[in-house]
Amino acid sequence: MPATTPNEVNECLTKAINDGDVDAVVALYEPDAVFETANGPVTGTAAIRGVMIAFMALKPSLNMTAKEAIRTGDLAVTRGTWSLSGTGPDGKPVSMSGRSVEVVRRQTDGNWLFAIDAPNGADD
């Protein structure tokens, strides 16, 4: 599902993660997008795919509430709060939460993609 507004990028991401669809997740990122991980940023969809494959092993269930986007032209900043539950490699429950900040860009086809995704970028 393409994102036709800045906030729809996070809605599409939530759906793709909850569906366990790595391809749909990666399709929401520009080719040279940056994704912030606990170990530092990764750049490009190949690296983001690797992070997401490992992440999907948790069989995550994501809930996200997006704040209104701040937009100028073809760029927007989106923010949200999120919580996630899943199962760790040891079989024990895992839960995470955070406050995200993202930069999304409108593409030539009118759809919006992540340029920068920082899932914990708004945390102190």
C-alpha positions in Angstrom: 0.0 0.0 0.0 1.6 3.3 -1.0 1.6 6.3 1.4 -0.1 9.2 -0.3 0.4 11.6 2.7 3.3 12.0 5.2 1.5 10.4 8.1 0.4 7.4 5.9 4.1 6.3 5.8 3.9 5.3 9.5 0.5 3.7 9.0 1.8 1.6 6.2 4.9 0.7 8.3 2.7 -0.4 11.1 0.6 -2.6 8.8 3.6 -4.1 7.1 5.3 -4.9 10.4 2.2 -6.4 11.9 1.7 -8.5 8.7 5.4 -9.7 8.9 6.0 -8.4 5.4 9.7 -7.4 5.1 9.3 -6.5 1.4 6.5 -4.0 2.2 8.5 -2.5 5.1 11.6 -2.0 2.9 9.5 -0.5 0.0 8.6 2.4 2.4 12.3 3.6 2.3 14.2 5.6 -0.2 17.2 3.7 -1.7 19.6 5.8 0.4 17.4 6.1 3.5 19.0 6.1 7.0 17.5 4.0 9.8 18.7 4.6 13.3 19.3 1.4 15.3 20.5 0.8 18.9 23.9 0.2 17.4 23.9 3.3 15.2 22.6 4.3 11.8 22.4 2.0 8.8 22.1 3.4 5.3 20.4 2.0 2.2 17.6 -0.4 1.7 19.9 -3.5 1.7 21.1 -2.6 5.2 17.6 -1.7 6.3 16.3 -5.1 5.0 18.9 -6.9 7.1 17.8 -5.0 10.2 14.2 -5.7 9.5 14.7 -9.4 8.9 16.3 -9.7 12.3 13.6 -7.6 13.8 10.8 -9.6 12.3 12.1 -12.7 14.0 10.5 -11.3 17.1 7.1 -11.7 15.5 6.3 -8.2 16.5 3.0 -6.6 17.1 3.3 -2.8 16.7 0.9 -0.1 17.8 1.7 3.5 16.7 0.0 6.8 17.2 1.3 9.4 14.7 1.3 13.2 15.5 0.4 15.7 12.8 3.2 16.0 10.2 5.2 19.3 9.8 5.5 19.8 6.1 7.1 22.1 3.6 6.9 21.2 -0.1 8.1 17.7 -0.7 9.6 17.2 2.8 7.9 16.5 6.1 8.8 15.6 9.6 6.6 13.0 11.3 6.5 12.0 14.9 4.8 9.3 16.9 4.6 7.2 20.0 4.8 3.5 19.6 4.7 0.3 21.6 5.7 -3.2 20.5 5.3 -6.7 21.9 6.9 -9.8 20.5 8.9 -13.0 21.4 12.6 -13.0 22.0 15.0 -15.6 20.7 14.8 -17.3 24.1 11.0 -17.6 23.8 10.4 -15.0 26.4 8.0 -12.0 25.8 9.7 -8.8 24.6 8.2 -5.3 24.9 9.5 -2.0 23.7 8.2 1.5 23.3 9.5 4.9 22.2 8.9 8.2 20.6 9.9 8.4 17.0 10.9 11.1 14.6 11.1 10.7 10.8 11.8 12.7 7.7 9.7 11.6 4.7 9.9 12.8 1.2 7.3 12.9 -1.6 8.5 11.0 -4.6 8.0 11.8 -8.3 5.0 9.4 -8.3 3.4 11.4 -5.5 3.9 8.7 -2.8 5.9 9.4 0.4 8.9 7.4 1.6 11.2 7.5 4.6 14.4 9.4 4.1 15.4 9.2 7.8 13.7 6.9 10.4 14.7 7.3 14.0 12.4 5.0 16.1 13.7 6.5 19.3 14.7 9.8 17.9 12.4 11.9 20.1 13.3 10.1 23.4 15.5 11.9 25.9 
